[in-house]
Amino acid sequence: MKAGVYVSETKAVMQQKAKPVIKEGEALVKVSHAGICGTDMMIYFGKHPRAQAPLIMGHEFSGVIEEIQGETEFSLGDRVAIEPTLSCGTCEACVRGQFHVCKKLKLIGIDQDGGFAQYAAVPVSRLHLLPENLSSAHAALAEPVAVAVHTVRRSRLKVGDQAVILGAGPIGLLIGMIAKRAGAKKVMISDISSYRLTKAKELGFIPIDAMKKTS
């Protein structure tokens, strides 16, 4: 299969790799769409503390199940989004059900090969079945959207509130979109990038240029 592989600092190349051989409790996913995260750029520039070359990056992706090992509610051909977190299941956080803050937390595409390839091996427990009305392209954004949803929930935003978001990057814009869906009356987003501020305005937010002084 073809795969985009991080091989050294500032170097990623397309290589031919063997299709993953899945184990019990895993599925072979034919990747449909994958997003490029800021974390992937950290890996590319050699700044991530755990990612080691050679590595197939990509932790935001969707695809179709082509093979499954073990008993599962999923079927061949199901379209799925991938939750990239890999938890130990035994630490205090995991026992409480807070798998996302596992003390031994690892991630697909960072600690093991991910979705910048034609196929990926994924634990069945990390698969989420897609509804018919959700495209595979949009489903690849499930992980960053989850970050935005979590942020808005933690903010305790109430219907009719005003929201101010610092940073109009992809996550900031997603937070703005979720805040509006959650009932925010007004959403303001600040940044120093005119390009990002233009995007924020296009999405219906009030852009604030952080480089301009206000009286």
N, C-alpha and C positions, 0 to 999 in steps of 0.2 A: 504494500500500500504506500501511497505518498504521504509524507508527514513533514511539517515544518518543525525543524529541530534547532534548539538553542545549543550551539556547540562551544562557544566561548564568548567572552565579553565583547559586545557590539557585533556579534556574528551569529546569524541564524540562517540556515540553509534548508532547501527542500531535498529530502532524502527518500530513498526507497527503504521501507522498513517491513519486517514480517508482520502480518496481521496478528493482533493479540490473541493468545490462547487463554480462554476464560476458565476460571475455577468454579467450584461449587458456590452458589450464591451470587454469581456474577452474570452480567449480560454483555453481549457484544453489541455495541451501538454503532450503526452506520451514521456518521456525523452529517448533519444537514447544514447547520449554521453555527458559527462560533464568533464571539465578540472579543475584541482586543481591550484589555483592561490596563489601567495604570500600573497594576502589579506586574503585568507582562512586560511593560517597558522597564520597570525596575530590574526584572530578571535579565532582559536584553542588555542593559547597561552594567550588569554584574553587581547590582546594589542589593539584591535580595539575600537575607542572611541564611536561608535554607536551600534555595533552589540550586541544584548542581547539574552542570553539563555532563553528558548530553541529556537533554530533556525536551520532550514534546510538551510545549506550553499549552495554555488554553483551559480556563476553568468556567467559562461562560459558554455553554453550548447545548444544542438540542440535536435530536436525531431519531432514528428508527431502530427498534430492536430487531436484530438479525439472528441472534442465538441466545439461548438462556440455559444455565445449568442450575438445576434444583427446582423445588416446588415454589411457585409464585403465582400471584394473581395477574401478572402481565402475560401478554401473548406476543408471538412473533408478528412483526408488522406494526406494533403499537408505536405511536409517536410519543416521545418523552422529552422532558427537560431534565437536566442533570443538576442535582444539588452537590456541589464539589467537596463538602466537608467530610472528613473521615475521622471518626471518634473511636476511642478505645472501648467504650461501653462499660467500663468498670470503675473509673475514678469517681470522686464525690460528685462532680458536676454531671457526669453521665447518669449516675444513679438517680439524681434529682430530675433527670429528663432534659437537662441543659447541655445537650450534645455539642452545641456550637461553641461552648467555652470549655470543652474537654482539655484537661491538662496536657494531653498528648496529641492535641489536634493537628491533623495534617490535611492537606488539600490536594485534590486531583489537579494536575497541571502545574503544581508547584513542588510537591514532595514525590509525586509519581507522574508518569506520562498522562497527558490530558487530551484536549479536543482539537488541537491543530493538526488533525490527521483524518484520513478517510474512515478509520474505525478507532473505537476506544473501548477498553474493558472497564465496566462500571459496576460497583456493587448494586444489587437489585434494590437494596434499601435506600439508595441515593437517586432512584428514578421517580419521576412524577409524570403521570399520564396526562396528556394534553387534551383539553376539550376540543370538539370539532371546530368551534368558532375562533380558535386561537392558532395563528400561523406559526410554523416552525421558526420563521425568522424572528418574530416577536418573542417566542418562547426562549430564544437564546439570551434574552435580556432578563430572564427571571431572577437571576442572582443579584444584579445591581438594583432591580426594582425592589427586591426583598430588603436590601439595605435602606432604600428610601422609605419603605413602609415602616421598618423598625424605627427609623429616625423620627418620623412623624408621630408614631405611637409614643415614643419616649418623651416627646415634647409636650404631650398632653394637650395638643391643639383641640380647641372646641369650635363648634360651628359658629361662624361670625367673627372669629379671631382674625387679626392681621398677623402675617408671618414675614420675617426677614431672614433670608438665606445668604450666607457668606460664601460666595463662589458659584459661578455659573457654568461649571464644568458638567459633564454628563450626570454625575451623582446629584449635584445641586439642582439641575433642571428636573431630574426625576423626583427629587424631594418636593420641588415646587408643584409638579403635576399631582403628586399624591396629596399634598396639602390642600390643593384646590378641590380634589375629589372628597377630601375629608371635611370640607365646608369652610375653608378659609375665605374670608371676605376679600382680602387683598393680599397679594404675594409680591414682595419686593426682593430682588436678587442683586447683590453687589459683586463687582469684579473689576479687574483692571484691563481686561481684554475687550476691545471694541467688538471683535468677532463674536465672542461669547455673549456679550450684552445684547448684540443684535438678535442672536438666537433666542435669548430670554424674552425680548420684546415680541418676537414673532410668535412665541408660545403664550402670549397674553400676560406676561409678568411685567412688573414695573422695574426697569433696569436702573441701577445706581452705579455710576462710575466712581469707584473708590479712589481714583487719582485726583478727582476734582474737589477742591475745598468748598465747604458750605458755610454760609454766614450764620 
